[in-house]
Amino acid sequence: MTASDWTRPARPYAIAHRGAAAYAPDNTLEAFRIASRIGADMWEVDIRVTSDGEIIAFHDKILSDGRKIIETPFADILAHTTAEHRPCPRLRDVVAEAAKLGAGIYADIKDTNATLPTLHMLQEHGITRAILGAFDPQAAQILAEANSPYPRSVLVPLGAEPFSYAKGADVIHLCWERMERPQDTLTDELFERAFANGQTIAIWHEEDPERMAAIRTRPVIGICSDRPELVNQPGRGLPFQTICHRGANKIAPENTLPAFECALAAGFDYIECDLQETADGEIVIHHDPTLERTTNGHGPITAHTLGALGDLDAGHWFSPHFTGTKIPTLDEVLELVRRYDGQAYLELKSAPPAPAWQSVCDAGLQERVFFWSFNHAALKELRASAPTARIMARRQDYATLQETLNDLAPQIVEFTLPEGTEEFAAVRDAGAQVMVAAMADDPAILSQVIAAAPDLANVDHPFALTRQVRA
């Protein structure tokens, strides 16, 4: 077929692998909806047929109890998967949701009998951007005879010659994620030959930030990822630096590695996290002084050793998908910041300033971290012992701006929206940066944050903020 304009994107499409599979059970409506919230352009959907002819989104041939999908009615499949907290959707519901949210569909047709129903559903819902992964020759023939308007892809396994293997396909689907450096195979010659054949190339699937940085610069039609936010990084290119309060805490459990990684993978500038001290003097990340709200533990966090905290579950409260997620240590978070070349806002809760600063120095992140605390004495101690440490001061805690600037010699001054913007220029003249904090997801409030034009924005809904910036 002749490629239409949408098959030659200016940047690769972010294709969510079975939805945002890093953050929700794969091939569920929840995973697909999250994918669109965090920047996916298309959803990769695995398609099968049940014994009673229902077309569903499901990857494996069998259920977890061994029953074959093709031999099981949809009602039984739905009951089984719902009990596992991963309700299997009908394809018609997935396609309807995609049409509602403006997402494209990359259809991985597992059962040949699903080929024509899939084509018809996409057309009936007006889905323009769709790629049909019809790897079976019979399915390809069915699509050709039906005059399918959509590009057809063929999966090329590791070691196969792509052009002979995907002969006749519109999209060469390279499943090379198990290679150490798949980006090295994406040569100019490969793309020149593909384009000469009227073909495009899709990459399957990538979650490594270093490899992604190289792959996203190549002229591929799309990159599939369990972390679709990593493909084009919606957090980059904003008019200010964005701080993700407790990480991407609406996508993954607050103050956990999944929440922090989501924020950093999306290209947001900072993660904000809360530092607590354990009974044996280690520093961990946790907001509340007690464990009950976000873990299955009880009592003050300071009364527990690091080993005891390591036995707790800090994810199930948020979603069964995150069952087993642990309370992270400060060192683990700083290592994640290093991996993504990110920055961090560290709020001292019960953690003392000296060991926290030492951890930052050991990680070599002195210029990429700033501190704040409700405990003013802790900030005084930090400034006295670490003159080069970056500290934030809140304007609301002082009677005048001059007192704000004089007390701790802060590098950053935080304002709330009701405090206005009149003092921003004076803060900048003093050599400090302006930060605005706003935790709401109301578009009107986010518009006020944007209009205030701060240097940094500390928000609870970073993905909503990006959508508002680009609205």
Secondary structure, DSSP 8 states (H G I E B T S, - for coil): ----GGGS-SS-EEEEETTTTTTS-TTSHHHHHHHHHTT-SEEEEEEEE-TTS-EEE--SSB-TTS-BGGGS-HHHHHHHHHHTT----BHHHHHHHHHHHT-EEEEEE-SGGGHHHHHHHHHHTT--SEEEE--SHHHHHHHHHTT--S-EEEEE-TTS-HHHHTTT-SEEEEE-TTSS-GGGG--HHHHHHHHHTT-EEEEE----HHHHHHHTTS--SEEEESSTHHHH-TTTT-SSEEEEETTTTTTS-TTSHHHHHHHHHTT-SEEEEEEEE-TTS-EEE-SSSBSTTTSS--SBGGGS-HHHHTTS-SSTTT-GGGTT----BHHHHHHHHHHTT-EEEEEESSS-HHHHHHHHHHTT-GGGEEEE-S-HHHHHHHHHH-TT-EEEEEGGGSSSHHHHHHHH--SEEEEEGGG-STTHHHHHHTT-EEEEEE----HHHHHHHHHH--SEEEES-HHHHHHHHT-
